[in-house]
């Protein structure tokens, strides 16, 4: 038999010295501890198990700890939005096509505008030339005079233009006097013979009551120049209040 002092509070396996059999020997009852000690040991063991359980749960994902499906799985992994990317690509292609088509439309509009603008610009320039050089054209091409007159543009084949004169009526000792001041212009690039100015007075009915001529001292009017004339008529006929004027015809 083993001594009780050698067994200890936790018990001990002992072996027989003669037969070599081994068995476990429990400690005496007084050394097993009180019920409070045993309960405290149970509480410590349960606490240790709880701590181990908590630690093992902490190593898992939050969703697995509660028996749920993991928050992110291979099935739930976001995939590229291929359809959205395709729509965006098609949208970009549509915008590019619209831009190209708009540029083509603008190019066609510019071409159409130029097709209309160039002829209109040419016609406008031709009209300006025909108007500015009308006297030279009429002088070189007398047949063009009726066309100018049809458009209410006064021209003469002489290239000279007589402007509307100013008419003043004054009273002098010897009676009433009509004073007339006017100009003649050469609209061509060549010197022109200067013909007399024919002036006529008419009554309210349009009938001619008198006429006279004014002859210039100079016989030639240089190119693009003008000359002034002054004349008067003493004691004009009654009711002769309307004046008409023109250049005398030049015999060629």
C-alpha positions as CSV (number, residue, x, y, z in Angstrom):
1,X,0.0,0.0,0.0
2,X,1.1,3.5,-0.8
3,X,1.3,6.0,1.9
4,X,-1.5,8.5,1.9
5,X,1.0,11.4,2.1
6,X,2.5,10.2,-1.2
7,X,-0.9,10.2,-3.1
8,X,-1.5,14.0,-3.1
9,X,-4.8,15.9,-3.5
10,X,-5.3,14.8,-7.2
11,X,-4.7,11.1,-6.7
12,X,-2.0,9.0,-8.2
13,X,-1.4,5.8,-10.2
14,X,0.5,3.3,-8.2
15,X,2.2,-0.1,-9.1
16,X,2.6,-3.2,-7.1
17,X,6.2,-4.0,-6.4
18,X,5.5,-7.8,-6.5
19,X,3.0,-8.3,-9.3
20,X,3.5,-5.1,-11.3
21,X,-0.2,-4.3,-11.5
22,X,-1.0,-0.6,-11.7
23,X,-4.1,1.2,-10.5
24,X,-5.3,4.7,-9.6
25,X,-5.6,5.7,-6.0
26,X,-7.8,8.6,-5.2
27,X,-6.9,11.1,-2.5
28,X,-8.6,11.0,0.8
29,X,-12.0,12.5,0.9
30,X,-10.9,15.4,3.1
31,X,-8.4,16.4,0.3
32,X,-10.9,16.5,-2.6
33,X,-12.0,19.9,-1.6
34,X,-15.3,21.4,-0.5
35,X,-18.4,21.7,-2.7
36,X,-17.7,25.4,-3.2
37,X,-14.2,24.7,-4.4
38,X,-15.6,22.2,-6.9
39,X,-18.2,24.6,-8.1
40,X,-15.6,27.3,-8.5
41,X,-13.5,24.9,-10.6
42,X,-16.5,24.1,-12.8
43,X,-17.2,27.8,-13.3
44,X,-13.5,28.4,-14.3
45,X,-13.7,25.5,-16.7
46,X,-17.0,26.8,-18.3
47,X,-15.4,30.3,-18.5
48,X,-12.4,28.9,-20.2
49,X,-14.6,27.1,-22.7
50,X,-16.7,30.2,-23.4
51,X,-13.5,32.2,-24.0
52,X,-12.2,29.6,-26.4
53,X,-15.5,29.5,-28.2
54,X,-15.6,33.3,-28.6
55,X,-12.0,33.3,-29.8
56,X,-12.8,30.6,-32.4
57,X,-15.8,32.6,-33.6
58,X,-13.8,35.8,-33.9
59,X,-11.5,34.0,-36.4
60,X,-14.6,33.4,-38.7
61,X,-16.3,36.0,-40.8
62,X,-19.1,37.9,-39.1
63,X,-21.8,36.3,-41.2
64,X,-20.5,32.7,-40.5
65,X,-20.5,33.4,-36.8
66,X,-24.2,33.8,-36.9
67,X,-24.8,30.9,-39.3
68,X,-25.5,33.1,-42.3
69,X,-24.2,33.1,-45.8
70,X,-21.0,35.2,-46.1
71,X,-21.6,38.8,-47.1
72,X,-19.3,38.5,-50.2
73,X,-19.0,35.3,-52.1
74,X,-17.6,34.5,-55.5
75,X,-21.2,34.6,-56.8
76,X,-21.8,38.1,-55.3
77,X,-18.6,39.6,-56.5
78,X,-19.5,42.6,-58.7
79,X,-18.9,41.9,-62.3
80,X,-18.1,44.5,-65.0
81,X,-21.2,46.1,-66.4
82,X,-20.7,44.9,-70.0
83,X,-24.1,46.0,-71.1
84,X,-23.6,49.4,-69.7
85,X,-20.2,49.7,-71.2
86,X,-21.6,48.6,-74.6
87,X,-24.4,51.2,-74.4
88,X,-21.8,53.9,-73.5
89,X,-19.7,52.9,-76.4
90,X,-22.7,52.9,-78.8
91,X,-23.6,56.3,-77.4
92,X,-20.1,57.6,-78.0
93,X,-20.3,56.2,-81.6
94,X,-23.7,57.9,-82.1
95,X,-22.4,61.2,-80.9
96,X,-19.4,60.9,-83.2
97,X,-21.6,60.0,-86.1
98,X,-23.9,63.0,-85.3
99,X,-20.9,65.3,-85.2
100,X,-19.6,64.0,-88.5
101,X,-23.1,64.3,-90.1
102,X,-23.5,67.9,-88.7
103,X,-20.1,68.8,-90.2
104,X,-21.1,67.3,-93.5
105,X,-24.4,69.3,-93.5
106,X,-22.5,72.5,-92.7
107,X,-20.1,71.8,-95.5
108,X,-23.0,71.2,-97.9
109,X,-24.6,74.4,-96.8
110,X,-21.4,76.3,-97.3
111,X,-21.1,74.9,-100.8
112,X,-24.7,75.8,-101.6
113,X,-24.2,79.3,-100.2
114,X,-21.1,79.8,-102.3
115,X,-22.9,78.5,-105.4
116,X,-25.5,81.3,-104.9
117,X,-23.2,83.9,-103.5
118,X,-20.6,84.0,-106.2
119,X,-23.1,84.6,-109.1
120,X,-25.0,87.1,-107.0
121,X,-21.8,88.9,-106.2
122,X,-20.8,88.9,-109.9
123,X,-24.2,90.3,-110.9
124,X,-24.0,93.0,-108.2
125,X,-20.5,94.0,-109.4
126,X,-21.7,94.1,-113.0
127,X,-24.6,96.3,-112.0
128,X,-22.3,98.7,-110.2
129,X,-20.0,98.9,-113.2
130,X,-22.9,99.4,-115.6
131,X,-24.2,102.3,-113.4
132,X,-20.9,104.0,-112.7
133,X,-19.7,103.8,-116.3
134,X,-23.1,104.3,-117.8
135,X,-22.1,107.4,-119.8
136,X,-19.0,105.8,-121.2
137,X,-21.0,102.7,-122.1
138,X,-23.7,104.8,-123.7
139,X,-21.1,106.7,-125.7
140,X,-19.5,103.5,-127.0
141,X,-22.7,101.6,-127.3
142,X,-25.5,104.1,-128.2
143,X,-28.0,101.2,-128.4
144,X,-27.8,100.8,-124.6
145,X,-29.3,104.2,-123.9
146,X,-33.0,103.0,-124.2
147,X,-32.2,100.2,-121.7
148,X,-30.9,102.7,-119.2
149,X,-33.9,104.9,-119.8
150,X,-36.2,101.9,-119.3
151,X,-34.7,101.5,-115.8
152,X,-35.2,105.2,-115.1
153,X,-31.5,105.9,-115.4
154,X,-30.8,109.0,-117.4
155,X,-27.9,108.8,-119.7
156,X,-26.8,110.6,-122.8
157,X,-24.6,109.3,-125.6
158,X,-22.4,112.4,-125.2
159,X,-21.1,111.5,-121.7
160,X,-22.1,114.9,-120.4
161,X,-24.6,115.5,-117.6
162,X,-26.4,118.7,-116.9
163,X,-27.6,119.1,-113.3
164,X,-30.8,120.7,-112.3
165,X,-30.1,124.4,-112.1
166,X,-31.3,126.8,-109.4
167,X,-33.8,129.4,-110.5
168,X,-34.2,132.7,-108.6
169,X,-36.7,135.5,-109.5
170,X,-35.6,139.0,-108.6
171,X,-37.0,142.5,-109.1
172,X,-34.8,145.2,-110.7
173,X,-35.4,148.6,-112.0
174,X,-36.1,147.4,-115.5
175,X,-38.5,144.7,-114.2
176,X,-38.5,141.1,-113.1
177,X,-35.4,139.0,-113.8
178,X,-35.0,135.2,-113.7
179,X,-31.5,134.2,-112.6
180,X,-30.4,130.6,-113.4
181,X,-27.2,128.9,-112.0
182,X,-26.3,125.4,-113.1
183,X,-23.5,122.9,-113.8
184,X,-22.4,120.5,-116.6
185,X,-20.3,117.4,-115.8
186,X,-18.2,115.2,-117.9
187,X,-18.7,111.6,-116.6
188,X,-16.2,109.9,-118.9
189,X,-12.5,109.4,-118.9
190,X,-12.1,111.5,-122.1
191,X,-12.4,115.2,-122.8
192,X,-15.7,116.1,-124.4
193,X,-16.9,119.0,-126.6
194,X,-19.0,121.3,-124.5
195,X,-22.3,122.1,-126.3
196,X,-24.6,125.1,-125.4
197,X,-27.3,124.8,-122.8
198,X,-30.9,125.2,-124.0
199,X,-33.4,126.7,-121.5
200,X,-37.1,127.0,-121.9
201,X,-39.9,128.5,-119.8
202,X,-43.4,127.0,-119.7
203,X,-46.8,128.1,-118.4
204,X,-48.9,126.0,-116.0
205,X,-50.4,124.2,-119.0
206,X,-47.0,123.0,-120.0
207,X,-46.8,125.1,-123.1
208,X,-43.4,126.6,-124.0
209,X,-43.5,130.4,-123.9
210,X,-39.9,131.2,-124.5
211,X,-36.4,129.8,-124.9
212,X,-32.8,130.8,-125.0
213,X,-29.3,129.3,-125.1
214,X,-26.2,129.7,-123.0
215,X,-22.9,129.2,-124.8
216,X,-19.8,128.3,-122.8
217,X,-16.6,130.2,-123.5
218,X,-14.6,127.0,-123.2
219,X,-15.3,124.5,-125.9
220,X,-14.0,121.3,-124.4
221,X,-14.7,119.8,-120.9
222,X,-11.8,117.7,-119.5
223,X,-12.5,114.1,-118.3
224,X,-14.3,113.8,-114.9
225,X,-14.6,117.6,-114.6
226,X,-17.4,120.1,-114.3
227,X,-18.2,123.6,-115.4
228,X,-20.7,126.2,-114.0
229,X,-22.8,128.5,-116.0
230,X,-24.9,131.5,-115.0
231,X,-27.6,133.1,-117.1
232,X,-30.7,135.3,-116.7
233,X,-33.9,136.2,-118.5
234,X,-35.3,139.8,-118.1
235,X,-39.0,140.4,-118.0
236,X,-40.2,136.8,-118.6
237,X,-43.7,136.2,-120.0
238,X,-46.5,136.0,-117.5
239,X,-47.2,132.6,-115.9
240,X,-43.8,131.3,-117.1
241,X,-42.9,129.7,-113.8
242,X,-41.7,126.3,-115.0
243,X,-38.1,125.9,-116.3
244,X,-36.8,123.1,-118.5
245,X,-33.2,122.6,-119.6
246,X,-31.0,120.3,-121.8
247,X,-27.8,120.3,-123.7
248,X,-27.9,121.0,-127.4
249,X,-27.3,118.1,-129.7
250,X,-23.8,117.8,-131.0
251,X,-23.3,116.9,-134.6
252,X,-20.8,114.3,-135.2
